[in-house]
C-alpha cells in the first residue's frame, strides 16, 4: 500500500513520485511560445524553477536547441540542480535571460513577491498557472468547493483568477503571449527590469 503524502506541505516535493513525466509537454509549449517571438539563434540562458528529478525544461531546451539551463528545486536531485525555496524572503540564483516557473506558481505564498525577487535575475519569464474560474466566484458554494480542491487535493497556496494574476504580473512586466495547456494558462512575460 502506497503512503499518501499530505499535499498541503512542501515535503511532498521531496519524493520523485510527486512528479509526472508528462509535464515535459508543458515545458515544450512554454519554450515554443517563447521562440515564436524571439530568435532561436540568440544564446538564451534559462533558469528552471521546480525542476524536480526529470528537469523537463532543461531536457527540451538543451537537447533541441543547445541552450544553457540552470535548474533549481527544494531538493538536490543531482549535481545538475541547486536548492532554492521560492517562498523565502531572499533568493540567490544565477542571472539568466529567462526564469521558467512551470507548475510552481500555485505553491507560492506570495507570487507577486517571488516574481519581484526573481526580476532582479531575469529579464523574461515563462510561467504556467491554474486560475480560479471566474464563473465559480459568482456562486459561493462553487467557489468554496474550488478553493477546497485547490488547497487540500493539490496543496496550492494561492487562488487567483485571471484578473488577479494579470495584476500580479503587471507589477514586474507585461504579457507578450498567453496560451492554454491542460486547464492552465501559459504566459510569456517581458520584464520591466532592462538592467540585466
C-alpha positions as CSV (number, residue, x, y, z in Angstrom):
1,X,0.0,0.0,0.0
2,X,1.5,3.4,-1.0
3,X,1.7,6.1,1.6
4,X,-0.1,9.2,0.6
5,X,1.8,12.4,1.2
6,X,0.0,15.4,2.7
7,X,-0.4,17.6,-0.4
8,X,-0.6,20.8,1.7
9,X,3.1,20.5,2.9
10,X,6.1,21.2,0.7
11,X,7.9,17.9,1.8
12,X,5.8,16.1,-0.7
13,X,8.0,17.6,-3.4
14,X,11.0,15.7,-2.0
15,X,9.6,12.4,-3.4
16,X,10.2,11.6,-7.1
17,X,6.7,10.0,-7.1
18,X,5.2,13.5,-6.9
19,X,6.4,14.4,-10.4
20,X,4.8,13.5,-13.6
21,X,6.9,12.9,-16.8
22,X,4.0,14.3,-18.9
23,X,4.8,17.8,-17.5
24,X,7.6,17.9,-20.2
25,X,4.8,18.6,-22.7
26,X,4.0,21.8,-20.8
27,X,7.7,22.8,-20.8
28,X,7.8,22.3,-24.5
29,X,4.8,24.5,-25.0
30,X,6.4,27.3,-22.9
31,X,9.6,27.1,-24.9
32,X,7.7,27.1,-28.2
33,X,5.7,30.1,-27.2
34,X,9.0,32.0,-26.3
35,X,10.7,31.1,-29.6
36,X,7.6,32.2,-31.6
37,X,8.6,35.7,-30.5
38,X,12.4,35.6,-30.0
39,X,15.3,34.5,-32.2
40,X,16.3,30.8,-31.9
41,X,19.8,31.8,-32.8
42,X,20.2,34.0,-29.7
43,X,22.2,32.3,-27.0
44,X,19.4,32.4,-24.5
45,X,20.0,31.2,-20.9
46,X,17.3,29.9,-18.7
47,X,16.6,29.1,-15.0
48,X,14.1,26.2,-14.5
49,X,12.5,26.5,-11.0
50,X,10.8,23.5,-9.5
51,X,12.7,21.2,-11.9
52,X,12.1,18.0,-10.0
53,X,14.0,14.8,-10.8
54,X,13.2,15.0,-14.5
55,X,14.3,18.6,-15.4
56,X,11.7,18.7,-18.2
57,X,12.5,22.2,-19.4
58,X,16.3,21.6,-19.4
59,X,15.9,18.4,-21.4
60,X,14.0,20.2,-24.2
61,X,15.9,23.5,-24.2
62,X,19.4,22.0,-24.1
63,X,18.8,18.9,-26.2
64,X,16.8,20.5,-29.0
65,X,18.5,24.0,-29.1
66,X,21.7,23.7,-27.1
67,X,20.6,26.4,-24.6
68,X,22.1,26.6,-21.1
69,X,19.6,25.9,-18.3
70,X,20.3,26.2,-14.6
71,X,17.9,24.1,-12.5
72,X,16.6,24.8,-9.0
73,X,14.3,22.9,-6.7
74,X,13.6,22.3,-3.0
75,X,15.8,19.2,-3.1
76,X,19.2,18.5,-4.6
77,X,18.2,15.7,-7.0
78,X,21.6,15.5,-8.7
79,X,24.7,17.6,-9.3
80,X,22.8,19.3,-12.0
81,X,20.5,21.4,-9.8
82,X,20.8,23.8,-6.9
83,X,18.5,24.1,-3.9
84,X,16.2,27.1,-3.6
85,X,12.9,27.8,-1.8
86,X,10.9,30.4,-3.7
87,X,8.9,31.1,-0.6
88,X,11.9,32.6,1.3
89,X,12.4,36.3,1.7
90,X,15.7,36.3,0.0
91,X,16.6,34.4,-3.2
92,X,20.1,34.0,-4.6
93,X,20.3,32.4,-8.1
94,X,22.3,32.9,-11.3
95,X,21.3,35.7,-13.6
96,X,19.9,34.2,-16.8
97,X,17.8,35.6,-19.6
98,X,14.6,33.7,-18.7
99,X,13.1,32.4,-15.5
100,X,10.8,29.4,-16.0
101,X,8.2,28.7,-13.4
102,X,6.2,25.7,-14.7
103,X,3.9,24.2,-12.3
104,X,5.2,26.1,-9.3
105,X,3.3,29.4,-9.1
106,X,0.3,28.0,-7.3
107,X,2.6,26.9,-4.4
108,X,4.0,30.4,-3.8
109,X,2.9,32.1,-0.6
110,X,3.1,35.5,-2.4
111,X,3.6,35.1,-6.1
112,X,4.0,38.8,-6.6
113,X,6.8,39.0,-4.1
114,X,8.5,36.0,-5.6
115,X,8.3,37.4,-9.1
116,X,9.6,40.8,-7.9
117,X,12.6,39.0,-6.3
118,X,13.3,36.9,-9.4
119,X,13.0,40.0,-11.7
120,X,16.4,41.0,-10.3
121,X,17.8,37.9,-12.1
122,X,15.7,37.6,-15.2
123,X,14.5,39.9,-18.0
124,X,11.9,37.4,-19.2
125,X,9.6,34.8,-17.6
126,X,7.7,31.8,-18.8
127,X,5.1,30.5,-16.3
128,X,2.1,28.4,-16.0
129,X,-0.8,28.9,-13.7
130,X,-4.2,27.3,-12.9
131,X,-6.5,30.2,-12.3
132,X,-9.7,30.0,-10.3
133,X,-12.5,30.0,-12.9
134,X,-14.3,33.4,-12.9
135,X,-17.7,31.6,-13.1
136,X,-17.1,30.0,-9.7
137,X,-16.7,33.3,-8.0
138,X,-20.3,34.2,-8.5
139,X,-21.6,31.2,-6.6
140,X,-20.3,30.9,-3.0
141,X,-20.7,27.1,-2.8
142,X,-18.9,26.5,-6.1
143,X,-16.2,28.9,-5.1
144,X,-15.7,27.3,-1.7
145,X,-15.6,23.8,-3.4
146,X,-12.9,25.1,-5.9
147,X,-10.7,26.5,-3.1
148,X,-11.1,23.3,-1.1
149,X,-10.0,21.2,-4.1
150,X,-7.1,23.5,-4.8
151,X,-6.0,23.5,-1.1
152,X,-6.5,20.0,0.1
153,X,-6.2,17.9,-3.1
154,X,-3.4,19.9,-4.8
155,X,-1.7,21.8,-1.9
156,X,-2.0,25.1,-3.8
157,X,-1.3,28.1,-1.6
158,X,-2.7,31.0,-3.7
159,X,-6.0,31.2,-5.5
160,X,-6.1,33.9,-8.2
161,X,-8.4,34.3,-11.0
162,X,-7.1,35.7,-14.3
163,X,-7.7,39.3,-13.4
164,X,-5.8,38.9,-10.2
165,X,-2.9,37.1,-12.0
166,X,-2.6,39.8,-14.6
167,X,-2.4,42.4,-11.8
168,X,0.4,40.5,-10.1
169,X,2.3,40.1,-13.4
170,X,1.8,43.8,-14.3
171,X,4.0,44.8,-11.3
172,X,7.0,43.1,-12.9
173,X,6.4,43.1,-16.6
174,X,3.8,42.7,-19.3
175,X,2.3,39.7,-21.1
176,X,3.8,39.2,-24.5
177,X,1.9,36.0,-25.2
178,X,-0.7,33.8,-23.5
179,X,-1.9,30.3,-24.3
180,X,-3.5,27.3,-22.5
181,X,-2.5,23.8,-21.6
182,X,-4.5,21.3,-19.6
183,X,-6.7,23.8,-17.7
184,X,-3.7,26.1,-17.1
185,X,-2.6,29.3,-18.7
186,X,0.9,29.6,-20.1
187,X,2.4,33.1,-20.1
188,X,5.4,34.7,-21.7
189,X,6.2,37.8,-19.8
190,X,8.7,40.5,-20.8
191,X,10.0,42.1,-17.6
192,X,10.4,45.8,-16.9
193,X,14.0,45.4,-15.5
194,X,16.1,46.2,-18.5
195,X,19.3,46.5,-16.5
196,X,20.1,42.8,-16.9
